[in-house]
Amino acid sequence: MSSRGFYIAAAIFLAAFAAYYIFDVHKPVSTGGSPQPSPVINIDPSTVSQIQVKSAGRTLTVLRNGAEWRYSLCPGAQTDCPTSVADTNRALALLGVILQLRPTKTIFGAPEGLPAYGLDTATVGEVDLQTPSGRSVALLIGAKTQDSVSYYVRLSGSNDIETVPAATVQTQVIGALDAPPAPIPSPSPVPSPVASPSPS
């Protein structure tokens, strides 16, 4: 009887192990992941004719006219600064970074009020996009979050607040004021070495 009980227990163990192996070890792995949130600014990049980045008393304006891009960097609220030819790739890269800002968190209705997030005014800066049809989108950049990982931002006219990565805002958006999309100069040609005369 004892050997029969041993075989029954062994059969139960093997059945349990087989069930675990089939249903747990070999269960399909989800590869989809969570969907990315929508960008903070929803506008067709091909329709943007002007980008403005404002911060610390300076305004960078990048203008598109057909295939040509130009830029100006003005102090304060001055808007009649002379423009210079911009590098097309760098201008498009700046636009791409702005349009790919995705929220890491959304606070609906700003329960503590806009000043708590530095968003009653644009504490750090402001990004404005315009289209030839007159559509304008303004993104206000407020205070940093407590962990300094993100900035609070909101679209002008909205009470919903979102957080976006601080590193991207500092280096690629506000940072454009220190590195405007000027053409990168071509490297100077290296003169070929002069051959010394061979001894006769």
Rosetta silent file (secondary structure, phi, psi, omega in degrees, C-alpha in Angstrom):
SEQUENCE: MSSRGFYIAAAIFLAAFAAYYIFDVHKPVSTGGSPQPSPVINIDPSTVSQIQVKSAGRTLTVLRNGAEWRYSLCPGAQTDCPTSVADTNRALALLGVILQLRPTKTIFGAPEGLPAYGLDTATVGEVDLQTPSGRSVALLIGAKTQDSVSYYVRLSGSNDIETVPAATVQTQVIGALDAPPAPIPSPSPVPSPVASPSPS
SCORE:     score description
SCORE:     0.000 S_00000001
   1 L     0.000  -35.792 -176.965    0.000    0.000    0.000 S_00000001
   2 H   -67.691  -37.141  179.880    2.825    2.374    0.789 S_00000001
   3 H   -69.535  -32.364  177.811    4.382    1.967   -2.660 S_00000001
   4 H   -65.611  -40.382  177.251    0.980    2.611   -4.250 S_00000001
   5 H   -63.949  -36.770  179.280    0.654    5.851   -2.256 S_00000001
   6 H   -64.125  -42.841 -179.975    4.130    6.855   -3.372 S_00000001
   7 H   -66.264  -37.490  178.570    3.196    6.385   -7.038 S_00000001
   8 H   -64.738  -44.835  179.978   -0.032    8.353   -6.606 S_00000001
   9 H   -63.369  -39.474  179.612    1.840   11.241   -4.919 S_00000001
  10 H   -65.477  -38.842  179.733    4.494   11.163   -7.665 S_00000001
  11 H   -65.710  -40.770  178.478    1.778   11.267  -10.363 S_00000001
  12 H   -63.731  -42.599  179.929    0.085   14.247   -8.690 S_00000001
  13 H   -62.070  -45.227 -179.355    3.437   16.057   -8.429 S_00000001
  14 H   -65.019  -37.651  178.792    4.254   15.406  -12.098 S_00000001
  15 H   -65.372  -41.760  179.071    0.786   16.583  -13.201 S_00000001
  16 H   -65.176  -41.326  179.883    1.152   19.785  -11.148 S_00000001
  17 H   -64.622  -41.909  179.254    4.622   20.402  -12.561 S_00000001
  18 H   -62.938  -40.970  178.676    3.385   19.844  -16.135 S_00000001
  19 H   -63.452  -43.117  177.989    0.514   22.294  -15.586 S_00000001
  20 H   -61.328  -44.221 -176.946    2.942   24.910  -14.216 S_00000001
  21 H   -63.950  -41.261 -176.385    5.324   24.376  -17.137 S_00000001
  22 H   -75.041  -46.244 -170.333    2.616   24.677  -19.780 S_00000001
  23 H   -91.469  -21.438 -177.463    0.539   27.519  -18.347 S_00000001
  24 H  -108.313  -53.311 -177.750    3.135   29.660  -16.548 S_00000001
  25 H   -66.893  -39.976 -176.009    6.550   29.158  -18.112 S_00000001
  26 L   -98.567   16.636  177.541    5.208   29.015  -21.658 S_00000001
  27 L   -69.141  147.059 -177.776    2.547   31.709  -21.327 S_00000001
  28 L   -63.202  139.611  178.788    2.798   34.323  -24.089 S_00000001
  29 L   -91.671  130.244  179.217    4.905   37.355  -23.211 S_00000001
  30 L   -75.767  124.337 -179.465    3.274   40.718  -23.889 S_00000001
  31 L  -109.638   -2.574 -176.682    5.515   42.800  -26.149 S_00000001
  32 L   -70.240  -37.611 -176.029    3.135   45.682  -26.786 S_00000001
  33 L    67.819  174.905  178.769    3.961   47.661  -23.641 S_00000001
  34 L   -79.119  141.469 -178.351    1.906   50.614  -22.523 S_00000001
  35 L   -66.546  146.183  178.339    1.037   53.086  -25.283 S_00000001
  36 L   -70.541  142.928  175.775    2.940   56.352  -25.322 S_00000001
  37 L   -67.762  156.922  178.369    0.968   59.424  -24.261 S_00000001
  38 L   -68.451  150.218  177.599    0.080   61.940  -26.948 S_00000001
  39 L   -59.034  154.193 -179.911    2.431   64.908  -27.376 S_00000001
  40 L   -63.064  -42.171  179.871    1.620   68.031  -25.358 S_00000001
  41 L  -104.712  124.384 -178.849    1.283   70.104  -28.553 S_00000001
  42 L  -111.071   96.757 -179.810   -0.861   68.627  -31.298 S_00000001
  43 L  -151.622  144.782  179.872   -0.136   70.458  -34.551 S_00000001
  44 L   -70.527  119.371 -176.685    0.961   69.363  -38.021 S_00000001
  45 H   -59.898  -28.594 -177.973    4.683   70.213  -38.260 S_00000001
  46 H   -71.106  -14.104 -179.254    4.395   70.999  -41.971 S_00000001
  47 H   -95.867   -6.492 -176.900    2.018   73.886  -41.157 S_00000001
  48 L   -78.202  123.380  179.618    4.303   75.636  -38.639 S_00000001
  49 L  -108.752  -13.630 -179.919    5.724   78.851  -40.082 S_00000001
  50 E  -148.617  136.200  174.398    7.156   80.390  -36.920 S_00000001
  51 E  -120.579  132.766  172.390    8.733   79.122  -33.703 S_00000001
  52 E  -126.859  131.739  174.516    9.431   81.403  -30.758 S_00000001
  53 E  -120.291  120.596 -177.010   11.323   80.366  -27.644 S_00000001
  54 E  -119.518  132.769  176.654   11.309   82.957  -24.835 S_00000001
  55 E  -169.720  144.494  174.112   13.282   82.768  -21.614 S_00000001
  56 L    51.589   41.383  175.899   15.419   84.959  -19.337 S_00000001
  57 L    75.237   17.106  177.403   14.655   88.133  -21.245 S_00000001
  58 E  -129.298  152.956  178.418   15.545   86.778  -24.698 S_00000001
  59 E  -132.240  121.244  173.004   13.456   85.665  -27.655 S_00000001
  60 E   -98.462  123.284  177.401   14.584   83.269  -30.367 S_00000001
  61 E  -116.139  126.746  178.187   12.405   83.486  -33.469 S_00000001
  62 E  -119.604  121.204 -173.932   12.740   80.879  -36.225 S_00000001
  63 E  -113.300  140.799  174.614   10.813   81.596  -39.416 S_00000001
  64 E  -114.362  129.681  174.808    9.972   79.326  -42.329 S_00000001
  65 E  -130.299   96.786 -173.664    9.274   80.723  -45.788 S_00000001
  66 L    67.731 -122.271  179.748    8.783   77.835  -48.170 S_00000001
  67 L   -93.745   -3.550 -176.876   11.943   75.734  -47.948 S_00000001
  68 E   -96.988  139.402  175.967   14.015   78.539  -46.402 S_00000001
  69 E  -117.411  141.459  175.112   14.490   79.033  -42.667 S_00000001
  70 E  -134.019  160.564  179.909   15.731   82.201  -40.964 S_00000001
  71 E  -143.841  158.832  172.357   16.256   83.079  -37.302 S_00000001
  72 E  -143.546  153.154  178.420   16.780   86.061  -35.021 S_00000001
  73 E  -127.564  110.880 -172.304   17.784   86.381  -31.377 S_00000001
  74 E  -114.036  146.472  171.776   16.354   89.470  -29.670 S_00000001
  75 E   -78.617  139.854  174.814   16.735   90.899  -26.172 S_00000001
  76 L    57.749 -137.727 -176.248   13.518   91.192  -24.173 S_00000001
  77 L   -91.503    5.315 -179.976   10.300   91.887  -26.056 S_00000001
  78 L   -62.363  136.199 -176.528   12.044   93.391  -29.099 S_00000001
  79 L  -123.933   -1.177 -176.071   10.759   91.757  -32.281 S_00000001
  80 L  -105.055   31.066  178.370   12.437   93.700  -35.098 S_00000001
  81 L   -69.559  147.886  176.968   15.890   92.137  -34.818 S_00000001
  82 L   -65.131  145.088 -179.830   17.629   91.381  -38.114 S_00000001
  83 L   -98.948  156.336  176.333   17.295   87.784  -39.262 S_00000001
  84 E  -126.853  159.162  177.851   20.011   85.456  -40.492 S_00000001
  85 E   -64.596  134.212  179.153   19.860   82.312  -42.600 S_00000001
  86 L  -103.535  155.719  173.697   19.188   79.267  -40.442 S_00000001
  87 L   -76.198  122.153 -175.431   20.346   75.707  -40.932 S_00000001
  88 H   -58.338  -45.248 -177.572   17.299   73.798  -42.194 S_00000001
  89 H   -64.050  -39.654 -179.401   18.138   70.563  -40.362 S_00000001
  90 H   -71.764  -35.640  176.683   18.711   72.338  -37.041 S_00000001
  91 H   -65.349  -43.493  178.424   15.501   74.360  -37.394 S_00000001
  92 H   -66.796  -34.512  178.305   13.525   71.194  -38.133 S_00000001
  93 H   -64.799  -41.844  177.526   15.230   69.418  -35.222 S_00000001
  94 H   -62.176  -45.395  178.072   14.116   72.176  -32.830 S_00000001
  95 H   -61.049  -41.809 -179.802   10.553   71.936  -34.135 S_00000001
  96 H   -62.918  -41.385  179.023   10.662   68.152  -33.819 S_00000001
  97 H   -62.859  -44.118 -179.561   11.812   68.284  -30.185 S_00000001
  98 H   -62.105  -43.027 -176.479    9.033   70.730  -29.279 S_00000001
  99 H   -78.593   -9.800  177.759    6.354   68.620  -30.987 S_00000001
 100 L  -104.208    9.915  174.814    7.623   65.415  -29.358 S_00000001
 101 L   -66.297  116.164 -178.019    7.379   66.673  -25.772 S_00000001
 102 L  -114.773  137.506 -177.209    5.268   63.981  -24.125 S_00000001
 103 L   -72.279  141.006  172.448    3.819   64.274  -20.629 S_00000001
 104 L   -93.242  -15.812  179.493    5.000   61.967  -17.880 S_00000001
 105 E  -159.834  147.349  176.408    2.056   63.034  -15.711 S_00000001
 106 E  -125.097  131.380  177.397   -1.134   65.076  -16.123 S_00000001
 107 E  -112.713  109.357 -174.957   -2.778   67.103  -13.354 S_00000001
 108 L   -82.083  127.659  173.626   -6.336   67.912  -14.369 S_00000001
 109 L    76.805    4.207  177.350   -7.753   71.264  -13.294 S_00000001
 110 L    41.915   70.823 -173.501   -4.684   72.347  -11.247 S_00000001
 111 L   -57.963  -31.286 -179.958   -6.283   71.715   -7.819 S_00000001
 112 L   -86.109   -3.106 -176.722   -3.681   73.826   -5.959 S_00000001
 113 L    91.932  152.511 -175.085   -4.035   76.681   -8.455 S_00000001
 114 H   -61.072  -38.049 -178.689   -1.647   77.741  -11.217 S_00000001
 115 H   -60.128  -27.746 -179.340    0.797   79.696   -8.991 S_00000001
 116 H   -64.431  -21.878 -179.489    1.663   76.491   -7.106 S_00000001
 117 H  -108.368    7.415 -177.895    3.212   75.145  -10.302 S_00000001
 118 L    70.812   26.491 -172.623    4.798   78.414  -11.434 S_00000001
 119 L  -119.834   13.361  169.395    2.258   78.594  -14.232 S_00000001
 120 L   -70.360  -30.285  167.738    0.212   81.692  -13.496 S_00000001
 121 L  -132.112  173.169  179.411    2.920   83.239  -15.692 S_00000001
 122 L   -81.630   92.232 -175.642    5.670   81.567  -17.671 S_00000001
 123 L   -59.936  -48.426 -176.721    8.204   81.226  -14.840 S_00000001
 124 L   -95.599  -40.883 -178.117   10.959   79.606  -16.901 S_00000001
 125 E   177.706 -173.256 -178.208    9.892   80.348  -20.452 S_00000001
 126 E  -149.768  143.164  175.723    7.372   80.079  -23.222 S_00000001
 127 E  -122.037  125.124  179.597    7.229   78.360  -26.601 S_00000001
 128 E  -119.094  132.986  174.445    4.944   79.762  -29.303 S_00000001
 129 E  -118.406  139.007  179.340    4.129   78.107  -32.620 S_00000001
 130 E  -132.143  152.464  176.784    2.272   79.870  -35.423 S_00000001
 131 L  -118.121  159.917  178.631    0.848   78.845  -38.785 S_00000001
 132 L   -59.887  -24.733 -179.416    0.204   80.999  -41.871 S_00000001
 133 L   -77.822   -5.327  178.559   -3.531   80.628  -41.270 S_00000001
 134 L   100.691   -1.609  177.212   -3.185   82.475  -37.971 S_00000001
 135 L   -69.371  136.913 -179.008   -3.379   79.497  -35.631 S_00000001
 136 E  -133.795  135.852  177.384   -1.184   80.020  -32.567 S_00000001
 137 E  -126.107  126.550  179.816   -0.210   77.571  -29.823 S_00000001
 138 E  -118.768  129.030  177.457    1.577   78.759  -26.677 S_00000001
 139 E  -113.351  117.885  179.242    3.208   76.411  -24.166 S_00000001
 140 E   -91.460  135.163 -179.775    4.071   77.951  -20.796 S_00000001
 141 E  -109.109  118.548 -175.581    6.981   76.430  -18.864 S_00000001
 142 E  -101.169 -142.160 -175.457    6.656   76.725  -15.092 S_00000001
 143 E   -77.591  165.784  173.119    8.553   75.496  -12.070 S_00000001
 144 E   -78.347  153.561  172.899   10.482   72.263  -11.699 S_00000001
 145 L   -69.463  166.696 -175.580    8.907   69.339   -9.914 S_00000001
 146 L   -60.514  -31.004  179.983   10.155   68.597   -6.400 S_00000001
 147 L   -88.007    1.791  178.419   12.501   65.879   -7.665 S_00000001
 148 L    62.459   14.541 -179.182   13.876   68.261  -10.361 S_00000001
 149 L   -86.376  -25.937 -174.431   13.302   65.575  -13.004 S_00000001
 150 E  -135.477  165.330  169.007   10.502   67.418  -14.824 S_00000001
 151 E  -110.375  147.341  170.194    9.031   70.832  -15.519 S_00000001
 152 E   -82.447  132.809  177.562    5.387   71.751  -15.091 S_00000001
 153 E  -135.147  157.699  172.287    3.928   73.005  -18.384 S_00000001
 154 E  -152.246  149.785  173.372    0.505   74.002  -19.634 S_00000001
 155 E   -76.306  138.737  179.128   -1.005   75.145  -22.870 S_00000001
 156 L   -56.860  133.221 -179.163   -2.191   78.746  -22.756 S_00000001
 157 L    91.460   -4.695 -179.677   -5.905   78.832  -21.974 S_00000001
 158 L  -112.578  146.108  174.647   -5.882   75.426  -20.239 S_00000001
 159 L   -98.152   -0.851  176.470   -5.992   74.680  -16.504 S_00000001
 160 L   -83.423  136.376 -176.457   -4.604   71.177  -17.011 S_00000001
 161 E  -116.317  140.316  178.781   -0.936   70.862  -16.115 S_00000001
 162 E  -127.371  156.213  175.373    1.509   68.310  -17.444 S_00000001
 163 E  -108.830  138.197  178.417    5.060   67.377  -16.548 S_00000001
 164 E  -129.795  155.629 -175.443    7.731   66.959  -19.221 S_00000001
 165 E   -58.213  127.524 -178.357   11.378   65.875  -18.887 S_00000001
 166 H   -64.970  -37.399 -177.095   13.535   68.718  -17.539 S_00000001
 167 H   -61.054  -41.503  179.757   16.637   67.574  -19.425 S_00000001
 168 H   -66.800  -43.486 -179.230   14.908   67.937  -22.794 S_00000001
 169 H   -63.264  -46.448 -175.377   13.471   71.355  -21.933 S_00000001
 170 H   -67.745  -47.251 -171.620   16.765   72.706  -20.599 S_00000001
 171 H   -87.229  -34.272 -171.774   19.160   71.424  -23.237 S_00000001
 172 H  -108.783  -22.806  179.857   17.075   71.256  -26.422 S_00000001
 173 H  -101.846  -71.054  176.189   14.250   73.785  -26.049 S_00000001
 174 H   -62.480  -32.331  178.900   15.404   76.623  -23.756 S_00000001
 175 H   -62.008  -18.264  178.589   18.950   75.637  -24.716 S_00000001
 176 H   -65.730  -20.722  176.101   18.220   76.794  -28.284 S_00000001
 177 H   -66.719  -30.465  177.903   18.628   80.374  -27.014 S_00000001
 178 L   -92.079  -16.793  179.279   22.315   79.631  -26.427 S_00000001
 179 L  -136.834   70.295 -178.689   22.674   77.519  -29.568 S_00000001
 180 L   -63.668  162.370 -173.723   20.366   78.983  -32.249 S_00000001
 181 L   -77.207   55.495  176.913   20.012   77.066  -35.525 S_00000001
 182 L   -74.045  151.370  176.608   22.810   78.902  -37.320 S_00000001
 183 L   -59.798  140.359  177.277   24.467   77.115  -40.238 S_00000001
 184 L   -80.715  122.361 -177.354   27.411   74.996  -39.157 S_00000001
 185 L   -63.513  143.329  177.425   30.515   76.385  -40.859 S_00000001
 186 L   -70.829  143.467  178.052   32.284   74.060  -43.264 S_00000001
 187 L   -63.455  141.981  178.602   35.706   72.955  -42.095 S_00000001
 188 L   -66.154  141.800  178.600   38.556   74.898  -43.657 S_00000001
 189 L   -65.956  139.679  179.160   40.452   72.946  -46.307 S_00000001
 190 L   -84.567  122.692  179.784   43.708   71.514  -45.067 S_00000001
 191 L   -65.059  140.620  179.358   46.576   72.702  -47.234 S_00000001
 192 L   -74.281  143.311 -178.131   48.483   69.891  -48.842 S_00000001
 193 L   -62.634  141.418  178.081   52.048   69.559  -47.633 S_00000001
 194 L   -83.591  125.521 -178.850   54.672   71.111  -49.821 S_00000001
 195 L   -73.576  133.447  177.653   57.118   68.539  -51.043 S_00000001
 196 L   -76.833  143.555 -179.256   60.699   69.415  -50.265 S_00000001
 197 L   -62.898  139.059  179.888   62.995   69.357  -53.268 S_00000001
 198 L   -76.807  142.513  178.896   64.872   66.134  -53.667 S_00000001
 199 L   -62.948  139.003 -179.040   68.656   66.376  -53.458 S_00000001
 200 L   -84.390    0.000    0.000   70.283   66.305  -56.840 S_00000001
